[in-house]
Amino acid sequence: MKKTLLTVAVSAMLFGATTQVNAAGFQLAEYSSTGLGRAFAGEAAMADNASAQARNPAMLTYLEGRQLSAGAIYIMPNVDVVGDVSISSPILGPDPVIIAADATDFADSAVVPNFYYSNQLNDNWTWGLAVNSNYGLATELDATHPASLFGNETGITTVEFNPNIAYKVNEAFSVGAGLRVVYGEGHVGASMPGWIDGVKQAVPALAPQLPDAGASLKYMEGDDIALGWQLGTSWQINEAHRLGFAYHSGVELELDGFASGLLYDGGQDVHIEGYLPIELPAFAELASHHQLTENWAMHASVNWTQWSVFDELVAYFPGETKPIDSTTGLPLESDLVKEENFKDNWRFAVGTTYQLNDKWLVRGGMALDQGAAQDEYRSTTIPDSDRLWFSAGAGYQATKNLTVDFALTYIKGVGDAPIDETQDLLGLASVNYSGGVEADVWLAGIQLSYKM
């Protein structure tokens, strides 16, 4: 029942948005268009509107009265993987068979919405509510793509409900805390590449043993709700300079659902009860804000994410019906779906804000976002790499109480991002994919903020 109610709420408020990776791993930075305009530099020390609590709950103490902020960021990715598949088997001859396996633009565009509310109770206490997403991913290859054996679809969607409370200790220090209620759903699948038809024609005697092109080999999906927490603090050094620090705990999801596919159900087309644990990593931010003149401010952030907790995907099958190990013929209690072996990553951002006049202000920022994937484990399903951010934005004071923020960001993958994966094909052949990732992303956002 709890999952049904939360799913209805998610659908109503966030219209089922599925997003794709544009920060390290499958993390999303896009919590507001206000912050997007400065490449999310200085966020844990900024309090433009109610969205500030998403990065640092302590910043609620800087917001007066009651405030609403809502918006959306449109993500337009261009993610390409360029490479080849090689098939090595004695039955195909002494030399490996090489097949081009490029995949272009296989991450769809999507919208990431957000909603925030803050309420100042008195001079010391302020509470708020945030609804946004910190993690998301959606990549999909054609079911018969030459590399679909390594994974043809991966999707992770999360929505976070985050009640927060903040306390102003004195004129210099504030603290804040919040509860993270995270709903997550995900799926992962692999299918039989189209080149299997050529293998069948080359060795007709093996045709009955081989799956059809496009057949589902492994597929899993599930959902879960899990809890976490966040803490934040700010130090107003003087009227012009401020530091902020925030920490968000990890969240452990157990995506409860089913598994299917030829390698699990032997072609019986049945759903096998199972679950797939995914640990969403903890992350922290140290930020600064410096008001250099009456109109001009600079801000900066250093972010850390504990991606090293995301080392492998293992599915578990607690029900009476279990998949059969093709090697031993025994029921499988668990199955290693994918080794990821991510590493902790860092993000460095610097930004600026300039007040042009009573109506308009402009923002800008740059960031270096390190990838979490290691070269020897990078995969086509999570094509992670280092990236540079270039952002610009503007804020317009439409009325005394209403502000509209606009932002545009370009993200470019930098450095080498090789992919090298090997799979065994039913004990008959060794299949290797060798290639690399080329990616860039455009982000465009709008935010409406209202003081009541």
C-alpha positions in Angstrom: 0.0 0.0 0.0 2.8 2.5 0.9 4.4 1.9 -2.5 1.0 2.4 -4.3 0.4 5.7 -2.5 3.8 7.0 -3.1 3.7 6.1 -6.8 0.5 8.1 -7.1 2.1 11.1 -5.5 5.2 10.8 -7.7 3.0 10.6 -10.8 0.9 13.6 -9.8 3.8 15.8 -8.7 6.6 14.8 -11.0 4.8 13.3 -14.0 6.9 10.2 -14.0 10.2 11.8 -15.1 12.9 9.5 -16.1 16.3 11.1 -16.3 19.7 10.1 -17.6 23.2 10.5 -16.3 24.9 14.0 -16.5 26.9 14.0 -13.3 29.2 11.3 -12.0 27.9 7.7 -11.9 24.1 8.2 -12.2 23.9 11.2 -9.9 21.8 14.2 -10.8 23.0 17.7 -9.8 19.9 19.4 -11.2 17.9 20.4 -8.1 17.1 24.0 -9.3 17.4 26.3 -12.3 18.6 29.0 -9.9 21.7 27.0 -9.1 22.1 25.7 -12.6 22.9 29.2 -13.8 26.1 29.3 -11.8 27.1 25.6 -12.4 25.9 24.8 -8.8 28.8 26.7 -7.3 28.5 27.8 -3.7 25.2 26.0 -3.3 25.6 24.9 0.4 26.2 28.6 1.3 23.5 30.2 -0.9 19.9 31.0 0.0 18.3 32.5 -3.1 14.9 30.8 -2.5 13.3 27.7 -0.9 15.3 25.4 -3.1 18.4 26.1 -0.9 17.3 23.4 1.6 18.0 20.7 -1.1 21.7 21.2 -0.7 22.0 22.6 2.9 19.0 22.6 5.3 20.7 25.2 7.5 20.2 27.8 4.7 16.5 27.8 5.6 17.3 30.3 8.4 18.1 32.9 5.7 14.6 32.8 4.2 12.0 35.1 5.6 8.3 34.3 5.9 6.8 31.6 3.7 8.2 30.9 0.3 7.5 28.6 -2.6 9.9 27.6 -5.4 9.2 25.2 -8.3 10.7 24.6 -11.6 12.1 22.1 -14.1 15.3 21.4 -16.1 15.2 19.9 -19.5 18.1 17.6 -20.3 19.2 17.1 -23.9 22.0 14.5 -23.9 24.1 13.3 -26.8 25.9 10.2 -25.7 27.7 8.0 -28.2 29.7 4.8 -27.8 32.1 4.0 -30.6 33.6 0.5 -30.8 33.8 -3.0 -32.1 32.6 -6.4 -31.0 35.0 -9.4 -31.6 33.8 -13.0 -31.4 36.4 -15.7 -30.7 35.5 -19.4 -31.1 37.1 -22.5 -32.6 33.9 -23.2 -34.4 34.2 -19.9 -36.3 37.8 -20.3 -37.3 41.2 -19.3 -35.9 40.7 -15.5 -36.2 38.1 -13.5 -34.3 35.1 -12.1 -36.2 35.0 -8.3 -35.9 31.7 -6.4 -36.1 31.2 -2.6 -35.8 29.2 -1.8 -32.7 28.8 2.0 -32.6 25.8 3.3 -30.6 24.8 6.9 -31.2 22.5 9.1 -29.1 21.2 6.3 -26.9 20.2 8.5 -23.9 16.8 10.2 -24.4 15.9 13.7 -23.5 14.0 14.2 -20.3 12.6 16.7 -17.7 13.7 16.9 -14.0 11.1 18.9 -12.0 11.4 20.1 -8.5 9.2 21.7 -5.7 10.2 23.4 -2.5 8.4 25.1 0.4 9.8 27.0 3.4 8.1 28.5 6.5 9.8 30.7 9.0 8.2 30.0 12.4 10.1 32.7 14.4 13.4 34.4 14.5 15.2 31.1 15.2 13.3 28.2 13.7 12.4 27.5 10.0 11.0 24.4 8.5 10.7 23.3 4.9 9.8 20.5 2.4 11.8 19.5 -0.7 10.7 17.2 -3.5 13.3 16.5 -6.1 15.6 13.8 -7.5 19.3 13.1 -6.7 19.8 10.0 -8.9 18.6 8.9 -12.3 19.7 7.1 -15.4 18.1 5.9 -18.7 20.1 4.3 -21.5 18.8 1.9 -24.1 20.2 0.1 -27.1 18.2 -1.7 -29.8 17.6 -5.3 -28.7 19.6 -6.6 -31.7 22.5 -4.1 -31.4 25.9 -5.9 -31.7 26.7 -4.9 -28.0 23.3 -5.8 -26.5 24.8 -8.9 -25.0 26.5 -6.6 -22.5 23.3 -4.8 -21.6 20.7 -3.2 -23.8 18.8 -1.2 -21.3 19.4 0.3 -17.9 17.0 2.6 -15.9 17.1 4.1 -12.4 14.5 6.6 -11.3 14.4 8.1 -7.8 12.2 10.7 -6.2 13.1 12.2 -2.8 10.7 13.7 -0.3 12.7 15.7 2.2 11.2 17.5 5.3 13.8 19.8 6.9 14.2 21.9 10.0 16.7 24.6 10.7 17.8 26.6 13.8 19.6 29.9 14.0 22.0 29.6 16.9 23.1 33.2 16.7 24.0 35.8 14.1 27.0 33.8 12.9 25.9 30.1 13.1 22.9 28.1 11.8 22.3 24.4 11.8 19.8 22.2 10.0 18.7 18.6 9.5 16.3 16.6 7.4 14.9 13.2 6.7 15.4 11.7 3.2 12.5 9.5 2.1 13.6 8.0 -1.2 11.4 6.1 -3.7 13.4 4.3 -6.3 12.6 2.0 -9.2 15.0 0.4 -11.7 15.5 -2.1 -14.4 18.4 -3.7 -16.2 18.4 -6.0 -19.2 20.5 -7.8 -21.8 19.4 -9.3 -25.1 20.8 -11.4 -28.0 22.6 -9.4 -30.7 21.6 -9.6 -34.3 24.9 -11.2 -35.3 23.8 -14.4 -33.8 21.9 -15.0 -37.1 25.2 -15.0 -38.9 26.6 -17.6 -36.5 23.6 -19.8 -37.1 24.1 -19.7 -40.8 27.9 -20.4 -40.5 27.3 -23.4 -38.1 23.8 -24.8 -38.8 24.3 -27.6 -36.3 24.4 -25.1 -33.5 21.3 -23.2 -34.6 18.9 -25.1 -32.2 21.1 -24.3 -29.2 21.3 -20.6 -29.9 18.7 -17.9 -29.0 17.0 -15.8 -31.6 18.3 -12.3 -32.3 16.7 -9.8 -29.9 15.6 -12.5 -27.4 15.8 -11.3 -23.8 18.7 -13.0 -22.0 18.4 -11.3 -18.6 15.9 -8.8 -17.4 15.2 -7.5 -13.9 13.0 -4.8 -12.5 11.8 -3.7 -9.0 11.1 -0.8 -6.7 11.6 0.2 -3.0 11.3 3.0 -0.4 14.2 3.7 1.9 15.2 6.3 4.4 18.3 8.5 5.0 19.1 11.8 6.6 21.0 15.0 6.0 22.8 17.6 8.1 24.0 21.1 7.4 25.6 24.1 9.0 26.6 27.7 8.0 29.0 30.2 9.3 28.4 33.9 8.6 32.0 35.0 9.0 31.0 38.7 8.5 28.4 40.6 6.5 30.2 39.8 3.2 31.6 36.2 3.6 29.8 33.0 4.4 30.8 29.3 4.5 28.4 26.3 4.4 28.8 22.6 4.8 26.3 19.8 4.2 26.3 16.0 4.4 23.7 13.7 3.0 23.7 10.1 4.1 23.7 7.1 1.9 20.4 5.3 1.2 20.1 1.5 0.7 17.4 0.5 -1.7 16.4 -3.1 -2.2 14.6 -3.1 -5.6 12.0 -5.8 -5.0 10.5 -7.2 -8.2 11.1 -10.0 -10.6 13.7 -11.5 -13.0 13.1 -13.1 -16.4 14.9 -14.0 -19.7 16.3 -17.1 -21.3 19.2 -17.4 -18.9 16.9 -17.2 -15.9 13.7 -19.0 -16.9 15.0 -21.2 -19.7 12.5 -19.8 -22.2 9.4 -20.6 -20.0 8.4 -16.9 -20.0 7.8 -16.8 -16.2 8.6 -14.2 -13.6 11.0 -15.3 -10.9 10.7 -13.4 -7.6 13.8 -11.5 -6.7 15.4 -8.3 -5.5 18.4 -6.1 -6.5 20.1 -4.1 -3.7 21.4 -0.7 -4.8 23.2 1.6 -2.4 22.8 5.3 -3.3 26.0 6.9 -2.0 26.5 9.6 0.6 27.6 13.0 -0.6 29.0 16.2 1.0 29.7 19.8 0.0 31.8 22.6 1.3 30.8 25.9 -0.1 31.6 29.6 0.2 29.9 32.9 -0.8 31.7 36.2 -1.0 30.0 39.6 -1.6 32.8 41.5 -3.1 30.9 44.7 -3.9 27.3 45.8 -3.5 26.4 44.2 -6.9 29.0 41.5 -7.4 29.4 38.2 -5.6 31.7 35.1 -6.1 31.0 31.6 -4.9 32.6 28.2 -5.0 32.0 24.6 -4.0 33.9 21.4 -3.5 31.7 18.3 -3.6 32.5 14.7 -2.7 30.4 11.6 -3.4 31.1 8.1 -1.9 30.7 6.2 -5.1 33.0 3.4 -3.9 30.0 1.8 -2.2 28.7 1.0 -5.7 30.9 -2.0 -6.5 28.6 -4.6 -8.0 25.0 -5.5 -8.8 23.9 -8.8 -7.4 20.4 -10.2 -7.7 18.9 -12.4 -5.0 16.1 -15.0 -5.5 14.4 -15.8 -2.2 11.3 -17.4 -3.7 10.5 -21.1 -4.3 11.1 -20.7 -8.1 14.7 -20.0 -8.8 16.8 -19.7 -12.0 19.1 -22.6 -12.8 22.8 -22.3 -13.0 23.7 -23.4 -16.6 27.1 -24.8 -15.4 26.1 -26.8 -12.4 22.4 -27.4 -13.1 21.6 -26.2 -9.5 19.1 -23.5 -8.4 20.7 -20.1 -8.1 20.3 -18.2 -4.8 22.0 -15.1 -6.2 23.5 -13.9 -9.5 26.3 -11.3 -10.2 24.6 -9.1 -12.8 27.4 -6.6 -13.2 30.7 -5.5 -11.7 30.9 -1.7 -11.5 33.7 -1.0 -8.9 33.1 2.8 -8.9 35.5 5.1 -7.1 34.8 8.2 -4.9 34.6 11.3 -7.0 35.1 15.0 -6.6 33.5 18.0 -8.2 34.9 21.6 -8.2 32.9 24.6 -9.1 33.3 28.4 -9.2 30.5 30.9 -10.1 29.5 34.5 -9.9 26.4 36.7 -9.6 26.0 40.3 -10.7 23.0 42.5 -10.0 22.4 44.6 -13.1 19.6 46.7 -11.7 16.4 46.4 -9.6 14.9 43.9 -12.0 17.7 41.8 -13.4 20.7 39.8 -12.2 23.0 37.5 -14.2 24.9 34.4 -13.2 27.7 32.3 -14.6 29.8 29.4 -13.6 32.2 26.6 -14.5 32.8 23.1 -12.9 35.0 20.1 -13.3 33.0 16.9 -12.4 35.2 13.8 -12.1 33.8 10.5 -13.3 33.2 7.6 -10.9 33.8 4.7 -13.3 37.3 3.2 -13.5 38.7 2.5 -17.0 38.8 -1.3 -16.6 35.2 -1.5 -15.4 33.4 1.2 -17.5 30.3 -0.2 -19.3 28.0 0.8 -22.1 25.1 0.8 -19.6 26.6 3.5 -17.4 29.0 5.3 -19.8 30.6 7.6 -17.1 33.5 10.0 -17.8 35.0 13.2 -16.6 33.1 16.3 -17.7 33.3 20.1 -17.8 30.4 22.4 -17.1 29.8 25.9 -18.6 26.7 27.7 -17.2 24.9 31.0 -17.6 21.7 32.2 -16.1 19.6 35.2 -15.2 17.0 36.2 -12.6 14.1 38.5 -13.2 12.1 40.2 -10.4 8.7 40.1 -12.1 6.9 41.5 -9.1 7.7 42.4 -5.5 7.1 38.7 -4.5 7.7 36.8 -7.7 11.1 35.9 -9.2 11.7 34.0 -12.4 15.1 32.4 -13.0 16.4 31.1 -16.3 19.6 29.0 -16.9 21.4 27.3 -19.7 24.3 24.8 -19.3 26.6 22.9 -21.7 28.4 19.8 -20.4 31.3 18.3 -22.3 32.9 15.0 -21.6 36.7 15.3 -21.4 39.7 12.9 -21.5 39.7 9.3 -22.5 36.8 7.1 -21.5 37.6 3.6 -22.8 35.2 0.6 -22.5 36.5 -3.0 -22.6 34.0 -5.8 -21.7 34.1 -9.6 -22.2 31.2 -12.1 -22.0 31.0 -15.8 -22.4 28.3 -16.9 -24.9 26.8 -20.2 -23.6 30.3 -21.7 -23.4 30.6 -21.6 -27.2 32.4 -18.3 -27.8 34.1 -15.4 -26.0 32.6 -12.0 -27.0 34.6 -8.8 -26.4 33.4 -5.2 -26.7 36.1 -2.5 -27.1 35.3 1.1 -27.6 34.9 4.5 -25.8 32.4 7.1 -24.8 31.8 10.5 -26.4 29.2 12.7 -24.7 27.9 16.2 -24.3 24.7 17.5 -22.7 22.6 20.6 -22.9 20.5 21.7 -19.9 17.9 24.4 -20.0 15.9 25.4 -16.9 13.3 27.7 -15.4 12.4 28.4 -11.7 9.5 30.3 -10.3 9.9 31.5 -6.7 7.2 33.3 -4.7 7.3 35.0 -1.3 4.0 34.9 0.6 
